[in-house]
Amino acid sequence: MLLEKMLQSQGFGSRKYCQQLIKNGAVSIQGEVIDNPKHKLDLNQLEFNVYDETYQYREKVYIVLNKPQGYECSHQATHHFSVFDLFDDLLMNRGIQCVGRLDQDTTGLLLLTDDGQFLQALTHPKKHVAKVYQMETVDPVTDEQIQQLQQGVELRNEKGIYAATDVIRLDEKSLQMTVHQGVYHQVKRMLAAVGNKVEKLHRAQIGQLVLNDLPEGEWIYLTEEQVTQAKFRAE
């Protein structure tokens, strides 16, 4: 790949702007300044510097964000902040998108990527990727409600029965459960269907991906192994 095309693919700007960066001597590889935009590159484990800041070439990006409360999964947020405000221009120029959505008042694990095929595969309704949610409820969680959630409930304007697995009472008014579908406001609607109400909602896991100790509002790139696992589950 040509150096100018590589920089453009990494979000540095238009082809013309990337050409100018290179001609200005801003780009170096292994300590050597490259001022030829047509310089051919081996992309395998490529690291490069732009204005002395080091970057790693990534064909596609796969990101885990610990989404804070009060952020919308939209480029043009209407009443709150946008999750895209948490990312730099390089990632925004790559056109990253949310893999599914979380409500503005829901916190936790959110995937983002610029890989369109990966996004479509992981969000397809037939994939049934497991998602683990933790929540605080308005009223105490009863044994009957847990049983109803496991057996499945009907949701208004939706076809079929929606059941949760691994339903665990964490406290008198807190609950953890796993869902495998992805309909609009599913967890909140399921709790309402059994006579309770979600007060706080947090997504802790998608498939094998977990947040670990990632602070709220921070993000990391997935490792190659994590991407491979996620793609396998999306197939």
C-alpha positions as CSV (number, residue, x, y, z in Angstrom):
1,M,0.0,0.0,0.0
2,L,1.2,3.5,-0.8
3,L,2.1,5.7,2.2
4,E,-0.4,8.4,1.3
5,K,-3.2,5.8,1.0
6,M,-2.2,4.2,4.3
7,L,-2.4,7.5,6.2
8,Q,-5.8,8.2,4.7
9,S,-7.1,4.8,5.7
10,Q,-6.0,5.5,9.3
11,G,-8.1,8.6,9.5
12,F,-5.5,11.3,9.0
13,G,-7.6,13.1,6.4
14,S,-8.0,13.5,2.7
15,R,-5.5,12.1,0.2
16,K,-4.3,15.6,-0.5
17,Y,-3.8,16.4,3.2
18,C,-1.9,13.2,3.7
19,Q,0.3,14.0,0.8
20,Q,1.1,17.3,2.3
21,L,1.9,15.7,5.7
22,I,4.4,13.4,4.0
23,K,6.0,16.2,1.9
24,N,6.4,18.3,5.1
25,G,8.5,15.5,6.6
26,A,6.0,14.8,9.4
27,V,5.9,11.0,8.8
28,S,8.7,8.6,9.8
29,I,9.0,4.8,9.9
30,Q,11.6,3.1,12.1
31,G,13.3,6.5,12.7
32,E,13.5,7.4,9.0
33,V,11.6,10.3,7.6
34,I,9.7,9.3,4.5
35,D,8.8,12.3,2.2
36,N,7.6,10.4,-0.8
37,P,3.7,9.9,-0.8
38,K,4.1,7.0,-3.2
39,H,6.4,5.1,-0.9
40,K,5.3,1.4,-0.8
41,L,4.7,-0.1,2.5
42,D,4.6,-3.6,4.1
43,L,1.6,-3.3,6.4
44,N,2.5,-6.4,8.5
45,Q,2.9,-5.1,12.1
46,L,3.5,-1.6,10.8
47,E,4.3,1.1,13.2
48,F,4.7,4.7,12.0
49,N,5.2,8.2,13.5
50,V,3.4,11.4,12.6
51,Y,4.8,14.5,14.3
52,D,6.7,12.1,16.7
53,E,3.6,10.4,17.9
54,T,3.6,6.6,17.3
55,Y,0.7,4.8,15.7
56,Q,0.0,1.2,14.8
57,Y,-1.5,0.3,11.4
58,R,-5.0,-1.2,11.9
59,E,-6.9,-2.5,8.9
60,K,-10.1,-2.3,10.9
61,V,-10.7,-1.1,14.5
62,Y,-12.7,-2.9,17.1
63,I,-13.3,-0.9,20.3
64,V,-14.8,-1.6,23.7
65,L,-16.1,1.5,25.5
66,N,-17.4,1.6,29.1
67,K,-20.3,3.9,28.3
68,P,-21.1,6.5,30.9
69,Q,-24.7,7.6,31.8
70,G,-26.1,10.5,29.8
71,Y,-24.5,9.6,26.5
72,E,-26.5,8.8,23.4
73,C,-25.4,6.2,20.8
74,S,-25.9,8.8,18.0
75,H,-23.7,11.0,16.0
76,Q,-26.2,13.9,16.4
77,A,-27.4,13.6,20.0
78,T,-30.6,15.6,20.7
79,H,-30.7,16.0,24.5
80,H,-27.5,14.6,25.8
81,F,-23.8,14.0,24.9
82,S,-22.9,11.7,22.1
83,V,-20.7,8.6,22.7
84,F,-18.7,9.8,19.7
85,D,-17.6,12.8,21.7
86,L,-15.3,10.4,23.6
87,F,-13.2,9.6,20.5
88,D,-10.5,11.5,18.6
89,D,-10.7,12.8,15.1
90,L,-8.7,9.8,13.7
91,L,-11.3,7.3,14.8
92,M,-14.2,9.6,13.7
93,N,-12.6,10.0,10.3
94,R,-12.6,6.2,10.0
95,G,-16.4,6.2,10.4
96,I,-16.7,4.1,13.5
97,Q,-20.3,3.0,14.4
98,C,-21.9,1.5,17.5
99,V,-22.5,-2.3,17.4
100,G,-26.1,-2.1,18.7
101,R,-27.2,0.6,21.0
102,L,-27.5,1.5,24.7
103,D,-30.0,4.0,26.0
104,Q,-28.6,7.3,27.2
105,D,-29.3,6.3,30.9
106,T,-27.7,2.8,30.5
107,T,-24.1,2.3,31.3
108,G,-21.6,-0.4,30.4
109,L,-20.1,-2.3,27.5
110,L,-20.5,-0.9,24.1
111,L,-18.7,-2.2,21.0
112,L,-17.7,0.2,18.1
113,T,-16.1,-0.6,14.8
114,D,-15.5,0.5,11.3
115,D,-16.0,-3.0,10.0
116,G,-19.4,-3.0,8.4
117,Q,-19.6,-6.8,7.9
118,F,-18.7,-7.4,11.5
119,L,-21.3,-4.9,12.7
120,Q,-24.1,-6.4,10.6
121,A,-23.2,-10.0,11.5
122,L,-23.1,-9.3,15.3
123,T,-26.4,-7.3,15.3
124,H,-28.4,-9.7,13.2
125,P,-31.4,-10.9,15.1
126,K,-30.7,-14.6,14.3
127,K,-27.3,-14.6,15.9
128,H,-28.6,-14.6,19.5
129,V,-25.3,-13.2,21.0
130,A,-25.5,-13.4,24.8
131,K,-25.6,-10.1,26.6
132,V,-25.3,-9.9,30.4
133,Y,-27.1,-7.0,32.2
134,Q,-27.0,-5.9,35.8
135,M,-29.8,-3.7,37.1
136,E,-31.3,-2.0,40.2
137,T,-35.0,-2.2,40.4
138,V,-37.7,0.0,42.0
139,D,-39.3,-2.8,43.9
140,P,-37.8,-5.9,45.6
141,V,-37.2,-8.8,43.2
142,T,-39.4,-11.7,44.0
143,D,-38.9,-15.4,43.3
144,E,-42.0,-15.3,41.1
145,Q,-40.5,-12.5,39.0
146,I,-37.3,-14.5,38.5
147,Q,-39.3,-17.6,37.5
148,Q,-41.4,-15.5,35.0
149,L,-38.2,-14.0,33.5
150,Q,-36.7,-17.5,33.0
151,Q,-39.9,-18.9,31.6
152,G,-40.4,-16.0,29.2
153,V,-42.7,-13.1,28.8
154,E,-44.6,-11.5,26.0
155,L,-43.7,-8.0,25.0
156,R,-46.2,-5.6,23.4
157,N,-45.8,-5.2,19.6
158,E,-43.3,-8.1,19.5
159,K,-43.7,-11.6,18.3
160,G,-42.9,-14.6,20.4
161,I,-41.7,-15.2,24.0
162,Y,-38.7,-13.4,25.5
163,A,-36.9,-15.3,28.2
164,A,-33.7,-14.6,30.2
165,T,-31.1,-17.1,31.3
166,D,-28.8,-17.1,34.3
167,V,-31.1,-14.9,36.3
168,I,-29.4,-14.1,39.6
169,R,-30.7,-11.9,42.5
170,L,-27.7,-9.8,43.6
171,D,-29.5,-8.0,46.3
172,E,-33.1,-7.3,47.4
173,K,-33.5,-4.7,44.6
174,S,-30.8,-5.8,42.2
175,L,-30.6,-8.4,39.5
176,Q,-28.3,-9.9,36.9
177,M,-29.6,-11.7,33.8
178,T,-28.6,-12.8,30.3
179,V,-30.6,-12.1,27.2
180,H,-30.0,-13.4,23.7
181,Q,-32.2,-11.2,21.6
182,G,-32.0,-7.5,21.0
183,V,-35.4,-5.9,20.7
184,Y,-36.0,-2.2,21.6
185,H,-35.7,-1.6,25.4
186,Q,-35.9,-5.4,25.9
187,V,-34.6,-5.6,29.5
188,K,-36.7,-2.7,30.8
189,R,-39.8,-4.1,29.1
190,M,-39.2,-7.6,30.4
191,L,-39.0,-6.3,34.0
192,A,-42.1,-4.2,33.4
193,A,-43.9,-7.3,32.1
194,V,-43.3,-9.1,35.4
195,G,-44.5,-6.2,37.5
196,N,-41.2,-4.4,38.4
197,K,-39.3,-1.5,37.0
198,V,-35.6,-0.9,36.1
199,E,-34.1,2.1,37.9
200,K,-30.5,1.6,36.8
201,L,-29.2,-0.6,34.0
202,H,-25.6,-1.7,33.2
203,R,-24.4,-4.0,30.4
204,A,-21.5,-6.1,31.8
205,Q,-20.8,-8.5,29.0
206,I,-21.3,-9.3,25.3
207,G,-20.4,-12.9,24.4
208,Q,-17.0,-13.4,26.0
209,L,-16.2,-9.7,26.1
210,V,-16.2,-8.1,29.5
211,L,-15.2,-4.7,30.8
212,N,-12.8,-5.9,33.6
213,D,-11.5,-2.8,35.3
214,L,-12.0,-0.4,32.4
215,P,-13.0,2.9,33.9
216,E,-16.3,4.6,32.9
217,G,-15.8,6.8,29.9
218,E,-12.6,5.0,28.8
219,W,-12.1,2.7,25.8
220,I,-9.6,0.1,24.6
221,Y,-8.9,-1.7,21.3
222,L,-9.9,-5.4,21.3
223,T,-7.0,-7.8,20.9
224,E,-6.7,-10.0,17.8
225,E,-7.8,-13.0,19.8
226,Q,-10.9,-11.1,21.1
227,V,-11.8,-10.0,17.6
228,T,-11.4,-13.6,16.3
229,Q,-13.7,-14.9,19.1
230,A,-16.3,-12.2,18.4
231,K,-16.2,-12.9,14.7
232,F,-16.7,-16.6,15.3
233,R,-19.8,-16.0,17.4
234,A,-21.1,-13.7,14.7
235,E,-20.8,-16.3,11.9
